[in-house]
Amino acid sequence: MSEVVSGSVGDVVAQRATFATPLALRSGASLPGFELMYETYGTLNADRSNAILVCHALNASHHVAGTYAGHPDSEGWWDNMVGPGKPVDTHRFFVIGVNNLGSCFGSTGPISIDPATGKPWGSDFPIVTVEDWVDTQARLADSLGIERLAAVMGGSLGGMQALAWATRYPTRIANALVIAAAPNLSAQNIAFNEVARAAIMTDPEFHDGRFYDEGVKPVRGLRVARMIGHITYISDAQMAERFGRQLREGLNYSFAPEFQIESYLRYQGEKFAEYYDANTYLRITKALDYFDPAAETGGDLARALRAATCRFLVISFTTDWRFPPARSREIVKALVDNRRDVCYAEIDAPHGHDAFLLDTPQYHAIVRSYLSRIGESP
Amino acid sequence: MSYAARADFSTIAGWIAPGAQVLDLGCGDGSLLAYLRESRGAAGYGIEIDDEGVLASIGNGVNVLQSDLESGLAGFDEQSFDSVILSQTLQAMRHTELIVLEMLRVGREAIVTFPNFGFWSHRLQVLRGRMPVSGKLPYQWYDTPNIHLCTVADFDAFCEERGFDVLDRVVLHETRRVNALPNLLGSLAIYRFRKSR
């Protein structure tokens, strides 16, 4: 094997794309126009055929790789995957990270100003779906002059977007990398989302989503929502290994955090509540709940995916109990039933759902090997 | 393009119709599927449990699905493939009979290849009181993955008892076809069979 020298894409600058034409949403609502924040890494080749779109999951953003100048700790959320010499090699590919509509990192969302009122949209911002996101991403590709993407990839909710791309824009996508995803949410998945939403909506400072006007934030609800989410991202075994029953000091017979896992969850919750928007959290969990391509074909996923003609790489992780391997195998079966080109890897990783963000050697080797063939095979 | 083509590849390729849909169980690095794609225009999928095999198959541009054959072929519908191939893997399977029945459920035809335990050199080594080690069976008794070894005569009997139609049987040694005393002089057996009609 040749030595792989990999590095960071270095300092990056976020960009803003403005779309002035109205956007019809799946819910029936529409937006008069919208903006998307995005970043790009690498160079678009002359025939514009080397672009890879990276879709983010629940709480991430367009900042996929690299750092912002002067902020060395501002590394992108998938920096271990995307960069020069990395599995998604920016020497070869032009990589696009985009912040989804309805999010809170600069793309139009609940914290943006509603032009009709001059105030933040807040609870008036419509509920957007995975399909809406994909439609807006296609318009971003248009604006970049890219007719056909070499690949669309993502983990978790990002993988669902890659799947939706494959069926909605079959001629505009050559490969879909669907990682740690599912063809829809289980009742248990929806249940966890509902508890998270209930935590936010019952926070007295939520004010029916108009908390911006009150100058407050439902941070307590957001914290609990994040704590619940976090539990589902980690495997039981991983939690046992990292925290077990370790105590911070000793038992105090009080309700202050005593076990390490308690203080870890509180830390994660607090950190998240500082930067994340509650209305966005509500909407993104709804987008997850609604995603169900087979709903339009009477539950027949194979029929739902028939429109997809691109090649697929589907990856799951053995200890992921949020979207377990069996859910990825449903996608694979539907693709095989349609005789589509698909590779499926089940990565033996201890971390649970979060494994898609980590750099397990087999996982990265699979992505690297798959992408290295793009443009080579007929 | 060259593959680590094994002796059984060209025999198998001769039984695959142009453009056929094939399923290769235990596909390793995907070289058989790549060979069938090039030589027969065949399409299909390989199934492999081993991480290295999955990675190598992806590198060879083969549609590989990481899965454990021991649990059957639940992800595949009845009679959905022209041929289901099990190349030099049968002897290492725990649920040998199950997988053969699964092959005939999913495929219109099954192709199975295995090292012939009845090969004269194996018999001689057993006569001398030792477990055989040979080119086709390169392992020592304590580290072998092969737990269900059989002879050509055993597999003939297996097919007959289950009422399978054996459509073709080729026994090789090295790359040569063995026609006389195949169970004694052949080291690799290749069968093509189906459910009797």
Interface residues (C-beta under 8 A of the other chain):
Chain A: L313 R329 V332 K333 V336 D337 R339 D341 V342 C343 Y344 A345 E346 D348 Q362 A365 I366 S369 Y370 S372 R373 E376 S377
Chain B: Q21 A43 Y45 D51 V54 L55 S57 I58 G59 G61 V62 N63 V64 L65 Q66 S67 G75 F76 D77 S80
